[in-house]
Amino acid sequence: MNRLGRLNVDDFLQVKDVPDVYAIGDCNDVPEIKLAYGAETQGKYVADNLKLKHEGKAMKPYNINSKYSASMWRNRSRGDEK
């Protein structure tokens, strides 16, 4: 845990030093705005990665500018966020 009480995660949002445990949204230390939409997009990312892992394929690292978070910023720029 960091000094703010958030879980330290790796590039796959997996809690560091804890196999097969993932942290999404407000509880992780990813430097993103902590909104519900961020948790939703991170959840979709983790679900897609778990499917890849189950299929024996390589997981993809989380990228703040990925398809999962890009729509959040697009919606904010239109003023859709309340």
NUKOL-570073 format. One line per 8 residues: number of its first residue (from 1); their letters; for each residue x, y, z of N, C-alpha, C, O. Coordinates in steps of 0.02 Angstrom, whole numbers, plus 32768, in hexadecimal, padded with zeros to 4 digits. Atoms other than C-alpha are relative to their C-alpha. Layout:
<recs>
NUM> A> X Y Z X Y Z X Y Z X Y Z  ...
</recs>
This chain:
<recs>
1> MNRLGRLN> 802A 7FC5 8000 8000 8000 8000 802C 803E 8000 8062 803F 801E  7FDA 7FC2 8000 803A 80B0 7FDE 7FEB 802C 803B 7FC0 8019 8063  800E 7FD4 7FC7 8034 8143 8057 7FB8 801A 8000 7FA0 8031 8034  8046 7FEB 8004 7F83 816E 801A 7FCF 7FC6 800E 7F92 7FCF 800C  802B 803A 7FF2 7F44 80BF 8044 7FE9 7FDC 7FC2 7FBB 7FB2 7FC6  8013 8022 803E 7F39 8087 7F8F 802E 7FC6 7FF3 806A 7FC8 8004  7FD9 803C 800E 7F73 7FDD 7F56 8030 800B 7FC6 801D 8028 7F93  7FCE 7FFC 8035 8012 7FD7 7EF0 7FF2 7FC9 7FCD 7FEE 7F8E 7FE0
9> VDDFLQVK> 800E 8031 8034 7FEF 7F82 7E4A 8036 8002 7FCB 805B 8033 7FC3  7FCF 8004 8037 805A 7F49 7DB9 7FE0 8018 7FBF 7FAB 8037 7FC0  8019 7FE9 8041 8042 7F6B 7D00 7FC0 7FDF 7FE9 7FA2 7FF3 7FB7  803D 8024 8012 7FAF 7EF3 7CFC 7FC8 800B 8033 7F95 7FE9 8032  802D 7FEF 7FC8 7F54 7F3F 7D93 7FFD 7FC8 8033 7FCE 7FC5 805C  7FFB 8035 7FCE 7F87 7EA6 7DF7 8024 801D 803D 8057 803F 8037  7FE1 7FE8 7FC3 7FAF 7ECC 7EAC 8046 7FE3 8004 804F 7FA6 7FFE  7FBA 8016 7FFE 806C 7EC4 7EBD 800A 7FCD 8038 7FF4 7FD6 8071
17> DVPDVYAI> 7FEE 8035 7FD1 80AB 7E27 7F13 7FC5 7FD6 8018 7FCB 7FB2 8048  803A 8028 7FEE 7FFC 7DDB 7F1A 7FE5 7FE2 7FBF 7FBF 8003 7F9B  8014 801F 8040 7FDF 7D60 7E8A 7FB3 7FFC 7FF8 7F8F 7FEC 8027  8046 8007 8014 7F36 7D65 7E32 7FCF 802B 8028 7F94 801A 802D  802C 7FD0 7FDF 7EF0 7DF7 7E97 800A 8043 7FDD 8042 805B 7FD6  7FFE 7FC3 8028 7EC4 7E94 7E35 7FDB 8037 8026 7FAB 802A 804A  8020 7FC7 7FE0 7E96 7F42 7E72 7FEC 8032 7FCB 8014 8047 7FA1  8019 7FCF 8031 7E29 7FB8 7E0D 7FE1 803B 8025 7FCB 8036 805E
25> GDCNDVPE> 8022 7FC5 7FE5 7DE7 8066 7E2A 8026 8024 8036 8064 8028 8034  7FE4 7FD6 7FCC 7E05 80CE 7EC5 8035 7FDE 802A 805F 8000 8047  7FD3 8023 7FD1 7E65 8048 7F23 8046 7FF4 7FE3 8072 7FDF 8009  7FBD 800B 801B 7EFA 803E 7EAB 8027 8041 7FF9 800C 8078 8000  7FD4 7FC5 8003 7F8E 80B2 7E95 800C 8019 7FB8 803D 803D 7FAD  7FF9 7FE8 8045 7F76 80D2 7DD9 7FF2 804B 8000 7FC0 8062 801D  8008 7FB7 7FFE 7F8B 818D 7DBC 7FCA 8019 7FCF 7FD9 803B 7F9E  803A 7FE9 8027 7EDE 81AC 7D73 7FD0 8023 802F 7FD3 801A 806C
33> IKLAYGAE> 8036 7FE1 7FD9 7E4C 8215 7DAD 7FD5 7FC7 801B 7FC2 7F9A 7FF6  8025 8036 7FE0 7DED 81A8 7E28 7FB5 800D 7FFB 7F96 802C 8027  8048 7FFB 800C 7D3D 81A2 7DE0 7FE4 7FBA 7FF4 8009 7F8C 7FE3  8020 8041 800B 7CC0 8114 7DD1 800D 7FE6 7FB9 8016 7FAA 7FAF  7FF5 8016 8045 7CDA 8111 7D15 8045 7FE0 7FF9 804D 7FB1 7FD2  7FBD 801D 8002 7D93 80EE 7D30 8000 7FB9 801A 8021 7F8D 7FFE  8005 8043 7FE5 7D69 8057 7D9B 7FDE 7FD2 7FCD 7FF3 7F98 7FC5  8022 8029 8033 7CF3 8019 7D13 802F 7FEE 7FC7 8032 7FB5 7FB2
41> TQGKYVAD> 7FD3 800E 8038 7D75 802A 7C8A 803A 7FD3 8016 804F 7FA8 7FF0  7FCC 802C 7FE8 7DFC 7FDA 7CF5 7FE5 7FB9 800A 8008 7F88 7FFD  8020 8042 7FF8 7D83 7F4C 7D1C 7FFB 7FDC 7FBE 8007 7F9F 7FBA  8004 801E 8043 7D66 7F2E 7C63 8045 7FE9 7FE8 804C 7FB4 7FCB  7FBC 8011 8013 7E22 7F2F 7C46 8016 7FC0 8024 8031 7F92 8004  7FEC 803C 7FDA 7E41 7EAF 7CD2 7FD9 7FC3 7FE6 7FF6 7F8D 7FDF  8028 8038 801A 7DB2 7E41 7C91 801C 7FE7 7FBE 8023 7FAA 7FB3  7FE3 8014 8041 7DFC 7E42 7BE1 8043 7FDC 800A 8051 7FAB 7FE9
49> NLKLKHEG> 7FBF 801F 7FF3 7EA8 7E18 7C27 7FF9 7FBB 801F 801E 7F8E 800F  800B 8042 7FE2 7E65 7D8A 7C91 7FEA 7FCD 7FCC 7FFC 7F93 7FD0  8014 802C 8037 7E15 7D41 7BF6 803E 7FEB 7FD8 8046 7FB0 7FC8  7FC2 8011 8023 7EBD 7D4B 7B9C 8029 7FCE 8028 8043 7F9E 800D  7FD9 802D 7FD5 7F13 7CF8 7C30 7FE2 7FBA 8000 8006 7F89 7FFC  8022 8041 8000 7E91 7C6D 7C35 800B 7FDB 7FBE 8010 7F9E 7FBD  7FF4 801E 8042 7EAE 7C4F 7B7A 804A 7FF1 7FF5 805C 7FD9 7FBF  7FB8 800D 8007 7F6A 7C41 7B99 8025 8034 7FD7 805D 8027 7FC0
57> KAMKPYNI> 7FE1 7FCA 8027 7F8F 7CE5 7B40 801F 8033 8030 800E 8036 806B  7FDF 7FCC 7FD9 7FFB 7D74 7B7C 7FCE 8038 8011 7FA9 804F 7FE6  802A 7FC8 7FEC 7FA1 7DFB 7BDF 8020 8040 7FE6 805C 8043 7FDA  7FE9 7FBF 8019 7FAF 7EAF 7BA4 8005 8031 803A 7FD8 8035 8064  7FF9 7FCF 7FC9 7FF3 7F37 7C18 7FCB 8037 7FFB 7FB7 804B 7FC4  8031 7FCA 7FFD 7F78 7FBD 7C4F 8023 8041 7FEB 805C 804E 7FFF  7FE6 7FC0 8018 7F93 8064 7BFA 7FCB 8035 800E 7F92 802D 7FF8  8031 7FCB 7FF0 7F3F 8101 7C3B 7FE0 801B 7FC0 7FA6 8030 7FC2
65> NSKYSASM> 801A 7FE6 803F 7F29 8137 7B85 7FE3 7FC8 7FD5 7FDE 7FD0 7F98  801B 8039 8026 7EDD 808F 7B53 7FB8 800C 7FEC 7F9A 803F 7FFE  8047 7FFC 8015 7E33 8070 7B05 7FD3 8001 803D 7F9A 8019 8039  802A 8004 7FC5 7DF4 8052 7BB6 7FF7 8044 8021 7FC1 8053 803C  8006 7FBF 7FE0 7E18 8101 7BF5 7FF5 8039 7FCF 7FE1 8070 7FE4  8006 7FCA 8032 7E14 8165 7B53 7FB9 801B 7FFD 7FAF 8057 7FF6  8045 7FE8 8005 7D56 816C 7B4F 7FED 8029 803D 7FC2 8055 8038  800E 7FD8 7FC5 7D55 81B1 7C01 8014 8048 7FF3 7FEE 8076 8002
73> WRNRSRGD> 7FE9 7FBC 800D 7DBB 8248 7BCA 7FD7 8020 7FC8 7FCA 805C 7FCA  802A 7FE6 8037 7D54 825B 7B2A 7FBE 8019 801D 7FA7 804F 800B  803F 7FEC 7FE1 7CB4 8261 7B92 8008 803F 802B 7FDC 806A 802B  7FF4 7FC5 7FD7 7CFF 82E0 7C0A 8006 803E 7FD6 7FEE 8074 7FE9  7FF5 7FC5 8029 7D30 8353 7B7D 7FBE 8019 7FE2 7FB8 8053 7FD0  8041 7FEC 801A 7C7B 8354 7B40 7FD4 801C 8037 7F9F 8038 802A  8028 7FE7 7FC9 7C3E 8381 7BED 7FCB 7FCF 8017 7F9B 7FE2 8039  8031 8033 7FEC 7BE0 82DD 7C06 8005 7FEE 804A 7FD5 7FD5 8067
81> EK> 7FF7 8013 7FBB 7C27 82C6 7CB3 7FDE 8031 802E 7FE0 806E 8023  8022 7FD4 7FD0 7BC4 830A 7D44 8024 8001 8041 800E 8023 8070
</recs>
